[in-house]
Amino acid sequence: MNADLAAAMHARAEGASTGAAAGQADRGAAVDAPVLEARSLGVRLGDAPVVHGVTLRLQAGRWTSIVGPNGAGKSTLLKAMAGLLAPADGEVRLDGRLLSEWPHRTRARRLAWLAQGGAADPAADDLTAYDVAMLGRLPHQRWLAAPSEADHAAVERALRQTQAWDWRARALSQLSGGERQRVLLARALAVEAGVLMMDEPLANLDPPHQADCLALARTLADAGRTVVTVLHELHAALLADDLMVMAGGRLLHHGPCGDAATHAAIEAVFDHRIRIHRVDDQWVALHR
């Protein structure tokens, strides 16, 4: 395992005492009402049903990772939870209110999104990294108003958090895939939303910046945000508070990362080709 990723995992462990599971339970018990909730959610892409009858509750101060094999419906579920895909069945609620009833600008201030693979509008390629990050402040600005001091401060914080500040004046088209990903992450962070949803945020990042991204997800959750990530890297997903295990468009399991039932669900969904082990006080996924 890369040393930087191992360091991030070790930092996660040091944040908990020998009663790590109890610490997670305390965070979950502190807030009973869900921030984001799905009820019997079904999603279709064209005529094809992709997500089937998913019910879940996500609370403030928790980082939840979604895992499962390719084609499990992870990204589709995340998009539906973010309001980017309309449900075919069931509903999604944000702070107890139907997601579809939220005014777009208000919802955009409450919920931030990072797309898979650093996807961005091609028209943004000519924008500087700074201007791309400033797009995250649009929900906070009046129509055609110049950015405020608060907007500039939020953008600087976000670019520094993703180590992108030094090349803020470069065009997005001039950046590598990993640099581009960090700028787009900064755009999502600049929203300063209570809910942050990220689809494969580690894509294109080198190991040190993967570790930084994971540490940031932990920091945001510990500060009271709701963080949801789709991750293929199981060692990274196991750093979260909770795991959702999907296959065939269905949610098979949703529980704390340290629970034996969660480990069993992960092993089963990958055809028992991996096992979850405790190594140096960390949960890791190893090939059989």
C-alpha angles and dihedrals in degrees: 000000000000112000094232092053090046089052091053090050091048090051089053090054095048089057088067130060126223083284093062093145090051090052091054091049091052091055091049094047093051092073118033101174114083119240092203124022138177122199119196088328118190125179131191129197103205105316094333119100107224105167121039128200099322117179119182144146125214121194136201117269094029131112112209124188124199117214137173142118124299112290093023092128096250098136093040091053091049092050091050091049089051092051094248093117124040116234118248088201136010126009147268122223129196115198088347094305125108108263091226090059095059116102107248096241093046092049091047089057091050100043127039126194136204113192126221117274095008092289114186137162107279087228087069092065092090093049120097120248088252093053092047091053089047088061085074088066096057094097088059097049132084117241110290091351119145116249113273127228087260090055093051091046092051092050093049091049091050095048091048091048089057094040090242099117096097093063098036091128095057121101117251090238090061094057130094120245092262094046090048090051091053092052092050090048087052089053090055092046092049089065087068089208124172090233122050119187119188126184109207094332093178093063113124093003121125116234097266092052091044087057090049091051092050092048089051092052089053093048092050093049092047088052090058102266124134108238123188123182135179106214134177092187103087094192087059095043090054089063090070125092095242139018130212112201116203137184132164092005093301131112104236099176140004118185148115116307093237097054120110089224090058091051091049091051092051093049092047096048089054092050093254090289089129136042129206112232137178109240121173091342091309133109110235135174114232129184115248 
